[in-house]
Amino acid sequence: MNPTSTRRTFLRNSCIGSLAAAAAIQGGDAARAQAVGDKILGASGIETAERPKKIWRPVSDRKIRVGIAGYGVCKFGAAFGFQDHPNITVAAVTDLIPERCAELAKVCRCKKTYPSLEKMIEDDSLEAVFIATDAPSHAQQCIAALKRGLHVACAVPAVFGSLEDAQRLFETVKASGRKYMMFETSAFRPDCHAMRQIFRAGGFGKLVYCEGEYYHYCAQPIDSFRGWRVGVPPQWYPTHSNAYYGCVSGGRLTEVSCLGNLSIVEHLQPANNRYRNAFGTEIANFRTGEGGMARMAVSWDTPGYEGEVGRVRGQRGSMTGMSYQGEEKNLPDLECPALPPSVKPGGHGGSHGQLTNEFVAAILEDRAPLVDISLALNLTVAGIIAHESAKKNGEMLKIPQFA
């Protein structure tokens, strides 16, 4: 097993998510951001979802001073509403490109800017950072921020194809005593959240079988920092699908046999990408920690439906979408948590605002966030090993555990 470890010294945002804060950008910039977001994940990733009907009640009046890193292809640094949360002051922003840095500062209503993340995390007034940069930089930059004593929220994936980076990040988080949260959008999609609530209430019993699918047709490569998106192995970006097991149960994917489909798409030919990757679709079959099974799909080269979807089947009940069928008659509240009135639910099924609010609450309440370092790495590393299995024609491989 020899997954490539890609590191970056500097930061630049080439986000996979899309713009929830488009309303804050005026005129042509808003139209441009909408077009970019549509290309990356479709209109559902852009549009603000319906607000939960619950009334939000603050747990504290304290303000957390946050720095935001990255404002690239789809303006990800401003997409999650940090600038609108009543318990946050966006105290600093950064992007390697001065024009983008200035625009991020304007959208976030922030006066202080830095030329790089490395410079920004030297600011002793900051308590936390949101890292919305290119995927190959995530692990290194999170480690640097944690070592400066900062709480860290990070876009997906936690690491990029590197088991070594996974171990380093895990050890750094544990040694730091700081909060780390990966912003996995599927975790707060309404169906995944409802599944999690039913699972915790015992409505599924033991999970026997789960499915997660992330379909994103890329006939042409999407713009990205130093071309990191071009030809990326599908299972190196697995968390949107793996969430339909991990973010439902909190459990572990322990073994995998994965098959890949040789793609006809030009940038998915081995000679045309840095990863020498030939697969446009990878379908992983996992064994779970409780002895169940999970099938997780990631695909770049199949036109048609795009987005994330999942299903679960357990010994007491099953669920597809928002439809539960099973033995549990007293279902818990399935609606997502309340949000501050100033925070929009945002794109990806209304997950953007929820993720930010969960990160803030974890700091204020001094508790582990939903997608903590263990879950983040188990969601991510399972895909790294799945790609290795695909290269070995489906050989069953053990998945390292981060508990």
C-alpha positions, 0 to 999 in steps of 0.5 A: 500500500503506497497512497500518495502523500501530497503536501502544500506549504501555502494556502489557496482555496479550491473548494468542493462545496458551494456558495451558501452566502451568494446573497451577500455578493452583489451583481455580477459576482453573485451570478458568477458564484452561482454558475461556479456552484452549479458546475461543482455540485448543482443547484441543490448545493447552492440554494438555501434550504428551509429553516428548521421551525425550532427556536434557537436558544444561545448557550452563551453570549461569548464571542469566538474570534475566528480566522477564515482561510480560503476564498477560491473557485466557489467562495467556500470560506464564506459559504458556511455563515461564520460571519453571521453567527452571533457567537462568532467574530470573524477577526481575520481572513486570508487567501494567497491571491490578494483580490480574493482575500479582499473580497473574502474580507468584504463578504465576512465584514472583516478588516484584518487580512493576512497573505497566508494561513501561516501568517494568520495563525500567528495572530494570538487574538484568534481562538479558532480557524476555518480551513477552506483550502485545497484538499491536499493542504488540509492535513498540513494546515490543520496540524499547523493551526492546532500546534498554535493552540487553535480550534480547527474546522476543516472542509472535507476530506480530512486528509488527501490520500495519505495514511501518514498524514492521517496518523500525524493529524490524529496525534496532533489533535489528541495532543493539542486538547483543541476541538477539531471538526470536519465539515461533512455536509452529508452529516446534516442533510435532513435524511442523514440527520433523521437516520442518526436520530432514529439510530440513537433511539434504537429504531434500526437496532443493529445495522445490517446494511447501509448504502451511500452514493456520491455522484458528480459528473465531471466530463471536463476537469473543474478548475482547482489549485495546481490542478489537484482535482484533475483525475483525483481517485474517486474514493479519495473523496469518499466522505459524502457517501461514507457519511451514510454509515459513519454519521448515522451510527458513529461506527467504523468501517473495518475492511473493504473490497473495492472495484473501479471502472476504467473511464473513457473521460480524458482527464481520467486516463493515467497519462493525463493526471498526476495520480496515474488514476484510471478510475472514474467510478469506484464502488466499495463494499465494506465490513462494518465494526458491528459485523454488518455491510456497507456499499459506498459509491463515488463516481465522476464519469456517469451522467445523470442524477448528481448529489448525495443519497443514502439508505440504511437497513437494520434488524428493527427498521429501514430508511430511504430518504425521509421514509422510515419503515420498522418496528419503532412506533415512538420516533424521536424528533427528526428535524435538524436543530434550531439555527440562530435567526441570522444564520441561513441553513445554506446549501447541501440540504441546509447543512452549512449553517448546521455545521458552523453552529455545531462547531461553535456549540462544541467549543462553548459547551466544551464537548466533542463535535459531531464529526470529530477527529476519529469519525473524520479519519474513519470516513476519509481513510476508508476511501484511501484503502478502498482505492488501494483495493480497486488497484488490486482488483478488489482485494479485501484490505484492512482499514486502519482505525482511529479511536 
